[in-house]
Amino acid sequence: MSLVSAAAHHQEELTRGEECQNCGATSTKLACCSRCRGAWFCSTKCQRAYWPFHKQWCKKNDFADAVERREPKFARWMRKHGKQAVLKDDEVDRLDRKVVTQEDMYGRANPKPTPPNFDADDMRKMRAAEEARLLALREDDATVAWREIKVPDALGLELDRYKWRQNQSFVEIFVKLPRGTTKSDVDVSLSATRLSIRVRGDVIVNGDLFAAIKAELSTWVIIDGVLEMSLLKKNRRGHYDNGCDNSHTYWRSLVSGDARALAPEAPKEYYDSEYEIDAPMSHNARQSSSRPMISGRGGRR
């Protein structure tokens, strides 16, 4: 498929409405791409499979995100047409008066507008306003991303400092980071049986895991101010330890000895959750999110 035909196909997919871009499913449980918010997927597997095609057009639109709640139709129009900003008429007039003047334009062979006359105070105010706008957007992204992380009943817990959930193959951990947190502020130590997460020296998780994991195939990323970890269970569906069955793959808590534990028996929803029988994907393939990220792998800091 040529680049032109691929672009046409992708644009056609985006304009069909809320259906999975990979398989075409139209169920009510579709999830929207959190970066471009213009593509829909029925599962993480479909998002991973379609990512090589979607990544060329997946771009964040801060302005559309900012007006999404107040004017959803306008936001969709901006994303569809690739518009980054639309100025009001009075704002355009103000900028025209500031940047372009008509002084001595008449009678000149090659009239040229005078250069901008922004002074140092104007520049400081514009920089301060832009920095405040970007900080507000980043804070809003983190708040929205944290709120959108759902933990199904009996498949995990929402605690004060973090959330965790599970299916028959993976355990996922989410930690909301303070504003301005960088990769150097996050210290993750992960082995087959132990996990430690510290943020700016503050201990979030530290202890022996409820069960063993495949540390070399577990990953962590920082996306929109949230630390996200994916731990591959060693004893999981299709890869049972000796003498174990599917009921033994259920984790009652994230770390051993935690008083905040789930029920002893796995609920029916657990056996209906996703699982992987085949060998897990590579690290790069598992980074299915289309948002900017900082990443790491188990067994390293």
C-alpha positions, 0 to 999 in steps of 0.5 A: 500500500502506497503512502497516499493510499494508506493516508486515504484509508486512514482518513476514511477509517477516522470518519466512520464514527465510533468503531474499532479501527482494526477489526471494525467492531461497534460495541459500546465498550470502545476506547478512544485513543487518549492522544489524538482522540480520533480513533477507537479500539475495542481492545488493547490487542487491536490498538497494538495491532493497528499502531504501525498504521495509526502512529503516522497520524496520531498527534495530540491537539491541545486546543481541541482538548481544551474545548472538548467539554464545552464545545465537543463538536468544534473539538471534533472539527479541529481534529478532523481538519488538523486545526491547532487554534482558531483566533476570534476576530477581535484577537486578530484585529488586536494582533494586526494593530500591534504587528502591522501599521499602515504608516507611510504605506501610500506612495511607496513603490514596494510598501512593507509593513513595519516590524513588530514593536513588542517591547521587553515587557510585552515579551515577558508577559507573553512568555509567562502566559504561554508557560501558565497555559502549558502548565495548566494543560499538563496538569489537566492531562494528568488529572484526566488520565488518572480519572480515566483509569478504571479498576473493575470490582474484585480485580484490583484496588484503588488505594491512596497512593496508587491503583492496581488491577489484573487479568489472567496474564498481567498485573497493572499498577498506576501511580499519579506523579506530582507536577513536574516529575521527571524520569530522574525523580522516579526510582523503580526496582523490579525483580521476579519476586519484589517491587519497589517504587519511590518518587522523589525519595517517597516510598509508594510501594516496597515489598515482596510481590504476591506471586512471582513475575517475569521481570524481564518481560515487565515494563513501566512508562510515564504517560501524562503524569502517570507512572504505569507498570505492566507485570507479566505473571509467571503463573498465568493462564496457559503457563501454570506452575506445577500443581497449579490451575487457573484459580491459582493465578489470581492475586489477592493483593499487590504485595504479600501481607497487605491488609487491604486484600481482595476476596480469597476466591477469584470472581467470575469476572476474572475468568472472563478477563483477557489473557495471553497463551502465546509468548508475550510481545516484545517490549516495543510492541507492548508500548501500544499507547500513542501518547508521549512516554518515558519508559523502562524495563523490569530488572533495571532502574 
